[in-house]
Amino acid sequence: MSFGDDEVMDPLTMRGRDWPGLRQFCVFAENRVGALHSLLRRFEGHDIRVVALSIDNSVDCAIVRLMLNNTERGREILNLSGLTYSEVDLVGVELPESSQPHVEICIALLQAELNVHYTYPLLFRRNGRGAIALSVDDVDLAMKTLQDKGLRLISERDLWDQDDEMY
């Protein structure tokens, strides 16, 4: 992207920690004993907590989807490790107080005609309420839709500032 005097800005830095969305790392790994352990140990000792984890595997390889409470530091560790990975924006939303919180979220996205590709829980708790991460067709529209319905979005800053009694 060019701004003014041919200044180029990295799109990854355009959304700060207060942007009401989450960043997911999709790490390519060999499907072998110890590969997941090796990946997760890279964050040990750096005060980085895995707040979401999902694995899609096949016979030879796996894609490890993970979210960290410190995206910038996690990216730095992944770069230094030489692992192949990509980054994806997701929507984080606190589960509403209702008898069917997931249904309430899905109805809001359905009304906006947004497709949910996948979802998984976040290791997040604030005031006794959990949260989920959603991969959707249009992240910005999903965030606006959920906010308009009165649902609370989870930002990367929230992952740092959650209730301590969970851990």
C-alpha positions as CSV (number, residue, x, y, z in Angstrom):
1,M,0.0,0.0,0.0
2,S,1.3,3.4,-0.8
3,F,0.6,6.5,1.3
4,G,1.9,9.8,0.1
5,D,5.5,10.0,-0.8
6,D,5.7,6.3,-1.9
7,E,5.7,5.2,1.7
8,V,4.7,1.6,2.0
9,M,2.8,0.3,5.0
10,D,2.6,-3.4,5.9
11,P,-1.1,-4.4,6.0
12,L,-0.3,-6.6,9.1
13,T,0.5,-3.5,11.1
14,M,-2.6,-1.5,10.1
15,R,-4.8,-3.2,12.7
16,G,-3.6,-2.6,16.2
17,R,-4.3,-4.5,19.4
18,D,-7.5,-2.4,19.9
19,W,-9.0,-3.5,16.6
20,P,-12.0,-5.6,17.7
21,G,-10.9,-8.8,15.9
22,L,-8.4,-11.6,16.5
23,R,-5.5,-12.9,14.6
24,Q,-5.1,-16.6,14.0
25,F,-1.9,-18.4,13.0
26,C,-2.2,-21.4,10.6
27,V,1.0,-23.3,11.0
28,F,2.0,-26.1,8.6
29,A,3.4,-29.1,10.5
30,E,4.4,-32.6,9.7
31,N,1.9,-35.2,10.9
32,R,4.4,-37.1,13.2
33,V,4.7,-37.8,16.9
34,G,5.9,-34.8,18.8
35,A,5.3,-32.1,16.1
36,L,2.6,-30.4,18.1
37,H,4.6,-30.5,21.3
38,S,7.6,-29.0,19.5
39,L,5.5,-26.2,18.1
40,L,3.9,-25.3,21.4
41,R,7.2,-25.4,23.3
42,R,8.4,-22.6,21.2
43,F,6.1,-20.2,23.1
44,E,7.2,-21.6,26.5
45,G,9.3,-19.2,28.5
46,H,8.2,-16.2,26.5
47,D,5.0,-15.5,28.6
48,I,2.8,-16.3,25.7
49,R,-0.3,-18.3,26.3
50,V,-2.2,-20.3,23.6
51,V,-5.8,-19.1,23.9
52,A,-7.2,-21.3,21.1
53,L,-6.1,-24.4,19.3
54,S,-7.5,-26.5,16.5
55,I,-5.8,-29.1,14.3
56,D,-6.7,-30.2,10.8
57,N,-4.6,-33.2,9.8
58,S,-4.2,-35.6,7.0
59,V,-1.9,-38.6,6.6
60,D,1.3,-36.6,5.9
61,C,0.7,-33.1,7.3
62,A,-1.4,-31.0,9.6
63,I,-2.5,-27.4,9.8
64,V,-2.4,-26.1,13.4
65,R,-4.7,-23.2,13.9
66,L,-3.8,-21.3,17.0
67,M,-4.4,-17.9,18.7
68,L,-2.0,-16.4,21.2
69,N,-2.5,-13.8,23.8
70,N,0.4,-11.8,22.3
71,T,0.2,-11.9,18.5
72,E,3.2,-9.7,17.8
73,R,5.6,-11.8,19.9
74,G,4.1,-15.0,18.6
75,R,4.7,-13.8,15.0
76,E,8.3,-13.0,15.9
77,I,8.8,-16.5,17.4
78,L,7.2,-18.2,14.3
79,N,9.4,-16.1,12.0
80,L,12.6,-17.0,14.0
81,S,11.7,-20.7,14.0
82,G,11.5,-20.8,10.2
83,L,8.1,-22.5,10.2
84,T,5.7,-22.1,7.3
85,Y,2.5,-20.3,8.5
86,S,-0.2,-17.8,7.4
87,E,-2.3,-15.4,9.3
88,V,-6.1,-15.0,9.2
89,D,-8.4,-12.5,10.8
90,L,-11.2,-14.0,13.0
91,V,-14.1,-12.5,14.9
92,G,-14.0,-13.1,18.7
93,V,-17.3,-12.7,20.5
94,E,-18.3,-13.2,24.1
95,L,-21.0,-15.7,24.6
96,P,-24.2,-13.8,25.6
97,E,-26.2,-14.7,28.6
98,S,-29.0,-16.8,27.1
99,S,-30.1,-20.4,27.1
100,Q,-28.7,-20.8,23.5
101,P,-25.8,-18.4,23.1
102,H,-24.3,-20.0,20.0
103,V,-27.7,-20.0,18.3
104,E,-28.1,-16.2,19.1
105,I,-24.7,-15.5,17.4
106,C,-25.6,-17.7,14.4
107,I,-28.9,-16.0,13.9
108,A,-27.3,-12.6,13.9
109,L,-24.8,-13.7,11.2
110,L,-27.5,-15.5,9.2
111,Q,-29.6,-12.4,9.1
112,A,-26.6,-10.6,7.6
113,E,-26.2,-13.5,5.1
114,L,-22.7,-14.3,6.4
115,N,-21.3,-17.8,6.1
116,V,-19.4,-19.3,9.1
117,H,-16.5,-21.4,7.9
118,Y,-15.5,-22.7,11.3
119,T,-15.6,-21.8,15.0
120,Y,-13.9,-22.9,18.2
121,P,-13.8,-21.9,21.8
122,L,-11.4,-19.5,23.3
123,L,-9.6,-20.0,26.6
124,F,-11.1,-16.8,27.7
125,R,-13.3,-15.9,30.6
126,R,-14.6,-12.5,31.8
127,N,-17.2,-12.1,34.5
128,G,-18.0,-15.8,34.2
129,R,-18.6,-15.8,30.5
130,G,-16.7,-17.5,27.8
131,A,-16.1,-16.6,24.1
132,I,-15.7,-18.2,20.7
133,A,-13.7,-17.4,17.6
134,L,-15.4,-17.4,14.2
135,S,-14.0,-17.6,10.7
136,V,-16.6,-15.8,8.4
137,D,-16.9,-14.6,4.9
138,D,-16.6,-10.9,5.8
139,V,-14.9,-10.1,9.1
140,D,-15.8,-6.4,9.2
141,L,-19.5,-7.0,8.3
142,A,-19.6,-9.7,11.0
143,M,-18.2,-7.5,13.6
144,K,-20.6,-4.7,12.8
145,T,-23.5,-7.1,12.7
146,L,-22.7,-8.6,16.1
147,Q,-22.1,-5.2,17.7
148,D,-25.4,-3.9,16.3
149,K,-27.1,-6.9,17.9
150,G,-25.6,-5.9,21.3
151,L,-23.0,-8.7,21.4
152,R,-19.6,-7.9,22.9
153,L,-16.6,-8.5,20.6
154,I,-13.3,-9.8,21.9
155,S,-10.1,-7.9,20.9
156,E,-6.5,-9.0,21.3
157,R,-6.2,-6.6,24.2
158,D,-9.0,-8.6,25.9
159,L,-6.9,-11.7,25.6
160,W,-4.2,-10.0,27.8
161,D,-6.7,-8.5,30.3
162,Q,-9.0,-11.5,31.0
163,D,-10.0,-12.7,34.5
164,D,-7.0,-14.1,36.3
165,E,-8.9,-16.8,38.3
166,M,-9.2,-18.9,35.2
167,Y,-5.5,-19.8,35.4
